[in-house]
C-alpha cells in the first residue's frame, strides 16, 4: 500500500480546492474517485456519455450515478453525441477527445480555480508513448501524459500515473470493490490502442517481464529531456507571446526542435501538429514569397512585409452583417474605425471626393444600412458606372491579405453602396439643390 499512500499524500497537498473528477465507470476512474475520497477532497464527478455504444453507454452513466449516490458525491452526466457531431476528417476517438476538452473548458468557467483529475495510469502512459512514436511525435508529444499539466488554461492532474493497471485492480479488491464497468470495445482490435495492448504489449510483457521497468525508466528520462526543451521554448516565446504581429525573422531563426514548442505556447496550446503539417509550416516560413496565409484552426497566419500577423476573421468585425441606423446613431464604432453620418439640408458647393467620404441623396438613402466584410462573388457599380468585382478592386488597390478579410463594405439590401477608404458607388447619387447625407469613415490610429 506504499504507492497508494503516496498518491493520497500528494492529493492532500493540493489543499482545499474543487476537484472535477472524470469518472467513466472503469476500474481506473473508480480507483481515482476512491483515492480522492480517502484524501478528503472536495469532489464534483463528471461523466461523459459519448453516445457511441447504445444501451451499454447509458448503463455506464447509470452505474456512475449510483456509485456516486451511495457515497454522497455529486455527479453530473454530460451527453456528447459523438457520432452526430463528428467533423469531416475526424475519427470517433479524435471527435470524443475534442468534445470532452470543449466541455472541460465550460466547466472550468463554472468552477473557477478548479483542478481536473483524470484516471490515466502507468500502462496508459506506455501505450500513449508507443502510439505517438508510431505517428512520428516529438519528445513533448511522446511524454505528454504528465502527473500535472496545464492545457489551454485548464489545470489537469493524473494522480494514478505511478500505478499500473494490475496495482489499481488490486487496490479495488482490497477496498471491496469488484463491480466496475468494462468497455466491451476494449477487446476489439479495430482500434489502434486495443491492438497495441492486446497483441503487442501483452505478449511482450509475458515474454520479457523486465521490459516494463525499462519502459518506465525511458519515459522518465525522456520527460526530463522534454522539460528542458520546453523551458527553453518558454524563454524564447517571451518575445512574441500575446502579440498578433511578430517579425518573420524570429520564426525563421528558430531551431526546428523549438518551432513547434514555441508555436504551441504562442497559440495557447490550441493547435495540434502532425509531422506533415509542421513540414508545410516550415516551407511557408522559409519561402521567398513575400505574401501568403497559413491556417491554424479558425485563425490565419498572414505573411506580409516581413511580418507574421495572427488573424481571426471571426473577430475582425465582420462575419454576420452589423446594422447601422445612421439617423438614430450618428456615430458607429466598428471594423477598426468610426463611421459617422451628417445631413446637409443645403448641399455644399463642392463635394469632398475621396473614398473616405460618401455622398447620397437624402430622399433615396434608407435609414438602416448593413456593414459586413467580403463574401465570394461580391461586386458593385462604381461612381463612374462601371460594374466591378470587389476582388478586382482589392487587386488594383494592392490591398494586403489581412485587410481583405477585415475591409468593411456598406450595403443597402444586397447592393454594395460604399467601400470605405477604397471606392464609392453610383447608388443614390447626390443631386444639386437637394438635401444630402455625408457618410465618413475614419480608421483607428
LINWOZI-V701934 format. One line per field, one symbol per residue. psi: psi as a letter, one per 20 degrees, with the letter a starting at -180 (. if undefined). A space follows every 10 residues. Layout:
psi->???
This chain:
psi->jghghggghh ghihanqppo poohirgghg ggghhhghik qopoppppoi khkchhghhg ghgggggggh jkpppppoph mghijqrpiq rggggggghg gghhgghhhh mpjrpppqkq ahhghggggh ghghikqagh hhkioqhpqp okipopqnhj hjqrghhghg ggghijojor qpohiiipjh pgggggghif hghgghhnhi hghggggggg ghhgghgggh ghhhghihhi qjphpqphhg hhiqqhhhgh gghgghjkki ppprhghhgh gghggiqiph qrqppndirq opppljqppo pohijjiccq qpponighnh ppprlkapqq pppohoqqhp qonqiipppq phhioqhpqp paaqqpjprr orhjjppqqh ghghghjlpr gghhiipqpp qocjppipnp igqqrjpmqq ppiqqqpopq ppqq.
